[in-house]
Each structure stands twice: as structure tokens, then as C-alpha cells.
Amino acid sequence: MATLTTRTGQTMDRQGMESMLRRRMFYTPAFEIYGGVAGLYDYGPPGCALQANLIETWRKHFVLEEDMLEVDCSVVTPHDVFKTSGHVDKFADWMCKDPKNGENLRADHLVEAVLEARLEGDKKARGEEVQDKEVDPKKKKKKVSAEVKKLDDALVKEYEEVLAQIDNYDGDALGGLIKKYDIRNPATGAEPSPPRPFNLMFQTTIGPSGKDHGYLRPETAQGQFLNFAKLLEFNMQNMPFASASIGKSYRNEISPRAGLLRVREFLMAEIEHFVDPEGGKKHPRFPEVENLELTLLDKHTQLSGQTTTRKITIGQAVKDKVVDNETLGYFMARIHLYLERVGADMSKVRFRQHMANEMAHYACDCWDAEMQTSYGWIECVGCADRSAYDLTVHQKKTGAPLIVRQVLTTPIVEQLWVVDIDRKKFGPHFKKDGKLVAEAIEALDEPQLAKFAKDLEDQGSFTIDVPGIAAGNATVGKDLVKIEYKSITKHSREYTPNVIEPSFGIGRILYSLIEHSFWTRGTEGGDEARGVLSFPPAMAPTKVLIVPLSKNEEFSPIARKMGHKLRQMGISSRVDDSGASIGKRYSRNDELGTAFGITIDFQTVKDGSVTLRERDSTRQVRADESRILEAVQSMVNGSKSWKDVEGELPKFETQELEIREA
Amino acid sequence: MATLTTRTGQTMDRQGMESMLRRRMFYTPAFEIYGGVAGLYDYGPPGCALQANLIETWRKHFVLEEDMLEVDCSVVTPHDVFKTSGHVDKFADWMCKDPKNGENLRADHLVEAVLEARLEGDKKARGEEVQDKEVDPKKKKKKVSAEVKKLDDALVKEYEEVLAQIDNYDGDALGGLIKKYDIRNPATGAEPSPPRPFNLMFQTTIGPSGKDHGYLRPETAQGQFLNFAKLLEFNMQNMPFASASIGKSYRNEISPRAGLLRVREFLMAEIEHFVDPEGGKKHPRFPEVENLELTLLDKHTQLSGQTTTRKITIGQAVKDKVVDNETLGYFMARIHLYLERVGADMSKVRFRQHMANEMAHYACDCWDAEMQTSYGWIECVGCADRSAYDLTVHQKKTGAPLIVRQVLTTPIVEQLWVVDIDRKKFGPHFKKDGKLVAEAIEALDEPQLAKFAKDLEDQGSFTIDVPGIAAGNATVGKDLVKIEYKSITKHSREYTPNVIEPSFGIGRILYSLIEHSFWTRGTEGGDEARGVLSFPPAMAPTKVLIVPLSKNEEFSPIARKMGHKLRQMGISSRVDDSGASIGKRYSRNDELGTAFGITIDFQTVKDGSVTLRERDSTRQVRADESRILEAVQSMVNGSKSWKDVEGELPKFETQELEIREA
């Protein structure tokens, strides 16, 4: 695997970056003064602002742009809902217990870690070079130190085959592997217990009885499905439409690692787009995106053991059936545009198709938008076709009609076998069995009706099984029943919509975005490298740093007024009137990703001019305050670039000297 | 109690309003197709948009305006945190069980309901008029039907006294009342079990061991306190400062009622303002608000059994010590301004001071902003001085320094007794006891030091108890120790900040705001009254309804482009191109609180002019699309009123006819 580089071509220094993120309080382990809890994090002010900007942009890009129906549903959810959805039975990982120290181990991670270590030991014994594997952070495991020991060639092959399909084993199979290869907990040498399923939902009880079990939702989707009938009504029966929801979800991971990428509490933004399954799932706005080029890694490529991506327009991909349908393709394109808009490095974004064996229990096709980071390729957005699975199971369980009744502008004429029971004669003939016999006849399907129609014609009667009556069957004569092949005109049809679900892990996007934005500025004096986070202005946690040259008291009211003006324009700013040098103050804000700096100096007091500094280039322009604020506004709302502004306003160089000296 | 009226002076029809809110999907019981769960609600599109507007305005009004440090902390919280904060032991209600049907009853609600019913029965027996009591929704109980039966005068007085202080009884006292007055569950006639505490936090376990107990937070505050040291560091050690957090909190109510006002899952927005306890808790921006008049109901008035409010400037209230300090007063004023900004009817807002017995275990002074609704006066914002309680207990438990080290510009000189131990002689003299004796000396407080200094002077030695050594005490001579009264200069001081906490229940504000905004428009034809929600434009879930006059296909691209332009301006709109009459379409949107309607008709196709309708007055103006959109923008951002716009643009009357006819 090639070494990952920053946007400026530097080798990615994750440790340095993470230390900077902690120092600047982007995020911090939750409850740290109590020793912390794995997989729970708090966002500090810059992380929280970045998250709010991601959400605000998401709302504009998806909800407002497409008139989606945003809802905010309950996180605490009663047992029955997740029993029906399948989560109670299937949303689990396999777990072994170490009988010696009581440690809980994820079975697949254990097998993977031990076999990989053995293969590494084998390579070392053979004198081969050991390369760092591309690590999947979703299952990042403790590094097991490898014992240098050569293995049989056949065993090496077996191990490799096991590792290639590690996601496909169930608990029994994992237990079998553990026994077969004598896999033990590396920490203790103990043989682990057989794997048992551990459900990943946090459990709780609702109300005081202690009997009403509930869960914290692991996704926001179910709340949207349960409200489908009301949402359709709200949308005045118009199809297709989408609902959307932004909120926290929870997964009680067995042993979370990899920082913000695998956590127990996380913010999601999910869209459920409801579409008629007939007619090829077309999307009216598909033409707007069909020429957009996406980077795809399809399932066939992966099945052949490759990870080669290709660039292809989404129009072509749908045409070639690489992507199943227009609606799925439309949302993939919209996801691409969103990631671009929030500042992802698009050379580090790809769409990977799920292989059949890795799809969730409800999905019928799925593409993940993955972002490349130092942890490998990270699934940040799932885009799944959940088919009619959820609406169907909830309707079946509750009887609520989670369907669409479509009035047909052109009525459909169908040829059907139709039964006509002569009720007057039927009752007296069958007496107390009458009801059950009639029900059995009405439950017949088309082929059965066709057969009995022939029986009536040929023999004047047919014999039908009726389990509930004494005789077990009944013979029905043509005096009692007619079965005819008729034209039936339908003026409406009923269907259960299919669901296309783009599902965004906001925390994963946030972390990946930080990696995509991070680089360091070497200092000429050979000082330590200084971090920079090159967020687009609209994403920057703070847009403007207001920097009075010194603590001179003439500067303070100017700074305060400028902050007020910027707030009126909807632009966040902070004043740094600390005694630190201007260079130090800018450095700190480069690490915070603050997009611009405005310096107030003695010239400002005289003529109202200020200096505007751009974070990435550190170049500066100088003009009247009003022109500078206007320039900032146009760069924040995206109507101008820094290059445009540099072209329009006079360059300023004096202070840069001071910054270098800092 | 006077009948509550709408903003237009109509009698408040809650049932009618709530039916409208459900029909328009402002909110809906969560999991309704599964039978629902008490106290859990979902917000539909208009409720969700209203909530988002309340939050966005909150962020601008508080976080941005005051440079607060917003954080987003974990909801799932380990046991130890809430053990320390006092919630595990004290955050409970008293509950009885009915042994017959297993029903759980809130003990105070049970006593209250039964005694009130008996008093009502007594009144009826005496032939007195029975008035509906002002109901506190926080403890809204099942109505118990009254048996008509005269009581002894003395008993009536006893009951009344019990009811007046129902909030003050603990479990034992409530159990005593239940026994004494033979209070039974009205539903079954059974004698309930003695009250036991039921903790209101939802419990869960974190991770797979089953041993790590946790809770869903009942407030966002603790996460902010635990991060205090990091936030102070982020704020570059500057005091005072505030953190803020917006997020869900949870309370596992025993039997939630009263719609959105008492729920188990709710959105909070909380500020923790950290302030030096010395110097009278001044606030630098207090002068900006000191002339603002608030409506106050102080504790003395309440203690005298009155509910008479008075209007007073916050400056005067702080001066008179009605409100304890400037910082508390500053935030009360800011809360007032926020409620005004989001559209509360300020004649239905008051600040009520907590009485000593109703304050939370951590608070030392507290004022609630209450909003009047058909459920009574509702606590919507708490504004408490939590003193140094939380930071102190967490520091004590964890040892983390949750303090401020203030560098003193003017050093403090203190006269102190200072011990000087001559280590060279001390060790050899006391041998193995030396360490413990020295520790005992160093632990002495000022009065003890003064006494021993005198002993040294008078007798040449002092005798000190040292529990850990064989002799139990030690005699220390003046050759070993000097104790002198000296001047000590301190260049810094350490203190634990006090916390002023404005805490907003967003759901309660949302509901109260809906009641304050609701009224009905009588129709001239005697039709059913049509609901209107008069939100300020900035709060309206949708700002603009775009209404093509008919389904004519020339209108559709104009409507689409107009929606696009409005989105670019950051203004939410929806197109209603259904076949319904214009009047019907406007009516529906009056119920949704949509602020404006823009009609596209044949004249639009010809000359680009459109009609703009204002929701509350139903009056219309007509002008070029660009001028109309500009007018809408200025009304949404608050720079112009409808009156201003009416003064500038030509009036339009033709279509109003059609609306009346609808």
C-alpha cells in the first residue's frame, strides 16, 4: 500500500495530527477525569462547530434542495419495533470470553489477529519482507506480536483463505476455526469460550414496571418507516418523496477502537426515499447529474480479488446496470457533490459496492461512499436499496397500511378467474360447515381456480380440502358456485414502496475531512512543523479571527464592533487580544482551521483600513473595513475565491514578516 | 382562574388546536402503530422545522452573540459520574404499587388526587360551586370522580394544608398520609404499598461485560462540568466564560401526561456560565440590559400565598437584591429577549423564583421563566445559580483540578503562622516516628499553630498528638521547630468558579409558543373556524408557499425557479400545485404557520409580476418577482415588517375574493 500523503504531498503524520486535535479540543474522550469509557467522545468547541456546519450544509444540500420531510423521532424504542425489524435477532456480533481474565473478545477479530500474526511469523521465518496491511478500522484489533515460525505451505494457504472471507463466518464456524487452529487469547494463552451472539443495541427499560424493555435505536430509519402513512398523508399522497432525519444513534460495540471511527454513540443523518418499485425506479432529477463522474469499485472487481477503481459517469453506470437504478444513482451523485462541497479530497473518495454476503439483512443493493484515511478506506455514507423489506414487516406485524394507493389515470384491465358463490343455496347445503367452505373457496389462487373451473365444466363439481370441517373436504357443485374468466377494470393499484436509503455517519465524515484537510507548514528557522486545517470557509469552525496588533486600548472597541458586524452577517468570529505575537495567534488559528484573520493596527485607528489574511497561503490584502468584510462574506458563501479577492484588493506584505518571526 | 384567551382574545380551544397539530403532523405519538409509548413523541416536518428554527435562533442569540464554547457531550454516562453529582441518590420520585392490579402510582399525585376529590365532594355536599383548579401540568393526574359527602370542618382544613405543601413530603411522610387518611387507588379501591423511591434516570449497561452500569443523562450539564479544565485551557485561562450544549436528555417518568410538556425524551439547550464567586458576580454586559422590564414573581410573594407579579427593570431587581446578582439578572434578561424574539406572547411570560424547599439539591438561587398555557404556567427555562457544587464534588471524587488559578495583578499580602522544621535535627531526634510527627505538625491549622507558638515561647516545647506512633504523642522542642507570624505575599489565587445555568426545555417552549401563536379565523359563511399559527417569519416552519393559480403547465417552471431563488437566499419554500382551490391551499398553510404565499397567475406569465399574501392579515400586494422576493427576505431577517412592505408595494385585492369563496 502506498504511503498516504496529505493534500500538499507530505507523509501523513497521524500521531502529530491527533495530538494537535486534542490540544485544540476538536474532541476529547468523554468522562476522561473518571478514566473515560471506550467509544464515547465529547466534541469541544471547534469539533462541535465543524459538526454543526456539516449538518447545516447537509440540510441545505438534501432537505431544502429536495423538499424532503424532516422528522425527529424517539431514540428510546420499545422492544417490539426492533423485534419486527430484525435487529433483536440479527444485529449482533459474535463474542468469546476468556475464562482466565474474563475479557470479552470479538470472535472474528480474535481469529483474524492470531492468524495474521502467524502468517507474519512465517514470512519472517522465510526471510520475506513484512508489509503493513491495509487495516480496516471497523475491525481494528489489538496488534498481536508475531512468533517467528515457518508454517506448512498448505497451512499458509488455508489461513489466507480464512482471512479472505472472515466476514462470512457465523458463530459456529468461528468456534470451529478457533478449535481447529487452537486459537487462544494472546493476552493470557487461554482457550476462549465458544462464540455467542452479543446484541449491539443498548438495552433499557421504559417506565417503572421494569417489564417494558426497550433499546436505544442503532439507526434513525425505523422511526421514519413507522411514520410512513402520516408522511404520505402530509405529502398529500404524492409519490415519490423522501423523509430525512438527523440524530444520535447507538451501538454497544464489544471493544471500540480507532478513535472517532468506531464509537458507541454517534450522529447520523439519514434519508429514506420512498419510490414505486415498478417502472424501473426512475428519478425526475437524474438528468441533472447523469454526466457527473464518480469513482466506482463494483462487486465484480472485488470478487476477482481486485481493488482497482474506475471513473465513470453515473449516467453510464446506470445504463450499464453497474448501478441498479436511476434513484440509487441519483443519490450516489448527490452524495458525491455533498462530500465535495464540505471539502473532501475527491481523489480520496470512492464508491464501493457491497458484495452479496456483506449486505445488511434488509438490503438488496448497496454502495458505500468511502473516504481514504490513515486508517484505510472508511465507510462514511451507505447508499442502500432496502427494497420493501421494512414497510412490509411492520405492516405485517401491526396491520397498519404502510402502502400507497395510486389512482390510475388509465385504468388497468386484467383477465382474472372470478368466483361467484350462490349464497342462498350455499348456506342451506353446507349448513354449519358453510362458512369455512366458502372461506376456503375465496382463498384459492388463480391456478387453483382455473383447475376447479375445468372440474366444474368436466364433472359438474370440484372437491376442495377444508381442514376445519369434520369431513376434511367438501364437494361443490355447479349449482352452488360459478368460476368464470373475466375482464376486471382496476381504477387504482396498491403497492408497498421501495426505499432507497442514503445514510451518513457524520462523525466519520468529520474525522475523514479533518485528515483530508490537514497539512503542516515547515518553518524556515527549522522549528517544529506547524499544523494547518484547510477547511473550505463555509466549513471552518470559526470564519474570522480578529487580531488587534497589541493590547493598546484604542483597538478594543474596533474589534468589538467588527465582531458585531460579522454576527449581523451570520459570520462567526473570535477576537484574540492576548499578548501573544501576531504570528503565534495566527498559528493557533491555522490549527483550528480558522479561514481568515483580520488585523487591526494603528493605521486602522487613523483611516479604518484593515488587513485580511488567508489561512492557506498566508497572503494578505488591505482595504477599508467594509470592503474586507464584504470580501469575507462572499468567500464564506462561496461566490468568490481568495484568488478573486486578491485580484480585487491591494496586496499587503509588511506584517507577514512579523508572522515569520513569531 | 380567568379563562385563557388567544392572542386575538378568543377563548383558547385546546382540543381544536391539538387536533389541528396532529392533522398537520407537528408532532405525533411515537410508535403509534405499535400502540405508542407514553411520554415519547416524534416531530413531523413542521414541528421539526420549528424546533430547528428555535435552535438556530438560540445559537445566534446566545452562543454566537456571547462567544460561548459549545460542546456536544455523550448522552450515555457511566454510573460514577451521576453517583458523584447526586443524581443516583436524589433524582427520584416516590412511587406506590397497587397490589391488586400492579399499577405504579406516583405517591404525591395519588394523595393529591384523592384529597382534592374529597374536598370537591364536600363542596358539592355543602352546595358550593366547584371551580376548576389551576392545574400544574408537571403533576397532572388522572381526574378522580368526587363522591358527594360532607366532611368535618377540621378535616377540610387539614386536607387543604396537606395540599398546599404537597411538594414538601418525602416518602415516609407520604406513606403516613396514605395510612392516616386511608387513601386508596381510586381505580381498584386497593390500599397501595408504602412509597419507595423510583430513580428517574434510564439505566443501561455499557459494553459486553454486563457490569458497567450507565445512565442516559437527565441534563446536559455534567458533560460540561467534566470538561471544565479543558474549556478553561481552550479559553486561554480567561474568566468568566460560558460553555453551552444542545442535545437530548432523558427522564424515565413514572406516568407521563400533558402532551409535549412532560415527556421521557426531550431536547435541552443549556448554558453553564463560570464566574468568580468573589466580587459580587458582576457581568460586563449587564448595563446593556439593566433597563429591560421583566415580570417577576418572587419567593416572598409566594410565601405569603400570593401569585401577584410585578414589572420591574432587571437593574432595579438586582439593586434591591430581589435577584441575587448581576450575572443571574443578565441571563434572565437575555432569556426574556430570546422568548420575545421567537414569538412568545410576553403578557404570558413571567419569572418565578424557586422557594427554598423546591430548589434542586445543587442550586442556591433559581428563577424559572414560565409561559402561560391552557395547562397553566409552564416552567420553560430554569435559570439557576448552582454555586460551586458540581465542580467541587467532581474534583473531590476524581482529584482533577476543576479550579481557576488567577494571577493577581496586585499581589495579596497575608499575615500567617508559618512553621519551619529543622530537618537535620528532627530526623535523628524522632528516628522512625519522624515522618509522622512532621506530618502532624504540618497539618496544624492557624489557631493550633498560634497556641503551640505560645507553648514554645513559654515552655520551650509543645506536645502534639500523633495517633500513628507508639507513644500517641510527641514533645517537640524549640531547637527542632520554629513557629513564626509572618507576612506572606501571594501572586496568585485559586478558586472554584460558581456556575450560573440557564437551562432551556426546547419542547416546552415549542409547545407554549404554538399556544401563544394559535387563533382561529371565523368564516363569514358560518363554516368551521380555520386555525392560524402566527409565528414570526423567522420561526415559521416554511417561509413561503408558492401557489400556481392552476395546473396550467406554463406555471410549473416559474414555480420551480422561484423555489430555487428562495433557496439561494436561504429561505425555505414549498410549492403546492395540487388541484385544490387557492383558498384551501392558503388555509392549509395558515394551519402550518407558513408566513407568506406567492401566487403565480396568467399575469405572471405575461409580465413577471406575482402576488404576495401575508398570513395573519390575508392582505396582498403585487409587484415584480424580484421586488417581492426582496420584501420576503427583509421580513424573514426582521429588517422590515409587513406594514413596511404594504407601504412600499401596490395593494392587490382581486384574489382575496376567491379565497373567501373557498
Contacts between the chains, C-beta under 8 A, distances in Angstrom:
chain1	res1	chain2	res2	distance
A	24	B	234	7.7
A	25	B	230	5.7
A	25	B	231	7.6
A	25	B	233	7.8
A	25	B	234	4.8
A	28	B	227	6.8
A	28	B	230	6.1
A	30	B	73	6.3
A	30	B	74	4.0
A	30	B	223	7.1
A	30	B	226	7.8
A	31	B	74	7.2
A	31	B	77	7.0
A	31	B	78	6.0
A	31	B	81	6.1
A	31	B	226	6.1
A	32	B	226	7.4
A	33	B	226	5.7
A	33	B	229	7.8
A	33	B	394	6.8
A	33	B	398	4.5
A	33	B	400	3.9
A	33	B	402	8.0
A	34	B	78	6.5
A	34	B	80	5.4
A	34	B	81	5.9
A	34	B	226	7.3
A	34	B	397	8.0
A	34	B	398	6.0
A	37	B	74	7.7
A	37	B	76	7.8
A	37	B	78	5.5
A	37	B	206	6.0
A	37	B	212	7.6
A	37	B	214	7.7
A	38	B	207	7.2
A	40	B	74	4.3
A	40	B	76	6.3
A	40	B	206	8.0
A	41	B	74	7.0
A	42	B	71	6.0
A	42	B	72	6.8
A	42	B	73	4.3
A	42	B	74	6.1
A	42	B	223	6.0
A	42	B	227	6.1
A	43	B	71	6.2
A	43	B	72	4.2
A	43	B	73	7.8
A	44	B	69	7.6
A	44	B	71	5.9
A	44	B	227	7.2
A	44	B	230	6.7
A	44	B	231	7.5
A	44	B	234	6.4
A	45	B	69	4.4
A	45	B	70	5.8
A	45	B	71	6.6
A	45	B	231	7.8
A	45	B	234	6.2
A	47	B	72	7.5
A	48	B	70	4.7
A	48	B	71	5.6
A	48	B	72	4.8
A	49	B	70	6.8
A	51	B	72	6.5
A	52	B	59	7.7
A	52	B	70	7.7
A	59	B	52	7.7
A	60	B	567	7.5
A	60	B	570	7.9
A	64	B	567	5.7
A	64	B	572	5.9
A	65	B	567	6.6
A	67	B	574	6.3
A	67	B	575	8.0
A	69	B	44	7.5
A	69	B	45	4.5
A	70	B	45	5.9
A	70	B	48	4.7
A	70	B	49	6.8
A	70	B	52	7.7
A	71	B	42	6.0
A	71	B	43	6.2
A	71	B	44	5.8
A	71	B	45	6.6
A	71	B	48	5.6
A	72	B	42	6.8
A	72	B	43	4.2
A	72	B	47	7.5
A	72	B	48	4.7
A	72	B	51	6.5
A	73	B	30	6.3
A	73	B	42	4.3
A	73	B	43	7.8
A	74	B	30	4.0
A	74	B	31	7.2
A	74	B	37	7.7
A	74	B	40	4.3
A	74	B	41	7.0
A	74	B	42	6.1
A	74	B	265	5.6
A	75	B	248	6.6
A	75	B	265	6.2
A	76	B	37	7.8
A	76	B	40	6.3
A	76	B	202	6.9
A	76	B	216	7.8
A	76	B	250	7.0
A	76	B	264	6.7
A	76	B	265	5.6
A	77	B	31	7.0
A	78	B	31	6.0
A	78	B	34	6.5
A	78	B	37	5.5
A	80	B	34	5.4
A	81	B	31	6.0
A	81	B	34	5.9
A	95	B	208	5.8
A	102	B	209	7.4
A	104	B	207	7.6
A	104	B	208	4.3
A	104	B	209	6.2
A	198	B	208	5.1
A	202	B	76	6.9
A	202	B	204	4.8
A	202	B	205	7.8
A	202	B	206	7.7
A	203	B	204	6.1
A	203	B	205	7.3
A	204	B	202	4.8
A	204	B	203	6.1
A	204	B	204	4.8
A	204	B	216	7.3
A	205	B	202	7.8
A	205	B	203	7.3
A	205	B	252	8.0
A	206	B	37	6.0
A	206	B	40	8.0
A	206	B	202	7.7
A	206	B	252	6.9
A	206	B	264	7.2
A	207	B	38	7.2
A	207	B	104	7.6
A	207	B	252	6.7
A	207	B	253	7.7
A	207	B	254	7.1
A	207	B	255	7.6
A	208	B	95	5.8
A	208	B	104	4.3
A	208	B	198	5.1
A	208	B	252	7.5
A	208	B	254	5.0
A	209	B	102	7.5
A	209	B	104	6.2
A	212	B	37	7.6
A	214	B	37	7.7
A	216	B	76	7.8
A	216	B	204	7.3
A	216	B	216	7.8
A	223	B	30	7.1
A	223	B	42	6.0
A	226	B	30	7.9
A	226	B	31	6.1
A	226	B	32	7.5
A	226	B	33	5.7
A	226	B	34	7.3
A	227	B	28	6.8
A	227	B	42	6.1
A	227	B	44	7.2
A	229	B	33	7.8
A	230	B	25	5.6
A	230	B	28	6.1
A	230	B	44	6.7
A	231	B	25	7.6
A	231	B	44	7.4
A	231	B	45	7.9
A	233	B	25	7.7
A	234	B	24	7.7
A	234	B	25	4.8
A	234	B	44	6.4
A	234	B	45	6.2
A	236	B	578	5.8
A	247	B	248	7.9
A	248	B	75	6.6
A	248	B	247	7.9
A	248	B	248	6.9
A	250	B	76	7.0
A	252	B	205	8.0
A	252	B	206	6.9
A	252	B	207	6.7
A	252	B	208	7.5
A	253	B	207	7.7
A	254	B	207	7.2
A	254	B	208	5.0
A	255	B	207	7.6
A	264	B	76	6.7
A	264	B	206	7.2
A	265	B	74	5.6
A	265	B	75	6.2
A	265	B	76	5.6
A	394	B	33	6.9
A	398	B	33	4.5
A	398	B	34	6.0
A	400	B	33	3.9
A	567	B	60	7.5
A	567	B	64	5.7
A	567	B	65	6.6
A	570	B	60	8.0
A	572	B	64	5.9
A	574	B	67	6.3
A	575	B	67	8.0
A	578	B	236	5.8
